[in-house]
Amino acid sequence: MLRDDIKESAGLGTSTIPILVVEDDVAVRRLLSAVFHKTEFRLLEAETAMDGLSMVSTTRPEIVLLDLGLPDVDGIQFVKMLREWSQVPVLIISAQGDEERKVLALEAGADDYVTKPFGVNELLARIRTAWRRTQMSGLSSNQPVIEVGDVKIDVNYRTVTKAGQSIHLTPIEYKLLLFLAKYSGRVVTHRQILSEVWGDDYAEEAQYLRVYVGYLRKKLEDDPSRPTLILTEPRVGYRLQI
């Protein structure tokens, strides 16, 4: 569902980027169609999970918007099935109380989520972030220097600078930052980060993660109390903003 600020949506030009919405609620699809009018995005529609999977194959959308509550196949299962053969970005549309389902969807391979009700500006910002990620695909793993804002990570030399100034990170801090940078712009869950940085035995030890995110923010944020680089997704995980 969308808030009343739908009328404030501003477009950037001709609709050229195909987005597939997999949603059985016709009212939501109509609202999304209105949102994308006069933007750079062109909306494609599917009412069921199986139709959505077929359309990903035949229409090759750049982004998928997915409702978790589909009539034929659960949205989380949809993501798992899709990830067997496609890496198209998936943006989950979920209800307010779906935190655990959001986590499961993200861990199944979804890229991001928005919570109903949401505003037009938030929705378009998340979609454009996902779109930028598709244009930058592979850069974090292949290029020697990763840049996020004024922070630079030199993968070859394992060094980090902020605004040209060298920043000393411990091995764990560096590993955490590099993992977040690999998925910059994307929500990664607590369990995903903990398993990657500390190992599977620490997958439920969220206090480790909170402490080290705090360390990174002190070293990399202009104002650690108001972070703009490492963002918290409440009860879900973190996002390195791009």
Beta strands, then each sheet from edge to edge (+ up, - down):
strand 1: 17-22
strand 2: 41-46
strand 3: 63-67
strand 4: 90-94
strand 5: 112-115
strand 6: 145-148
strand 7: 151-154
strand 8: 159-162
strand 9: 165-167
strand 10: 187-189
strand 11: 230-233
strand 12: 237-240
sheet 1: 2+ 1+ 3+ 4+ 5+
sheet 2: 6+ 7- 8+ 9-
sheet 3: 10+ 12- 11+
end
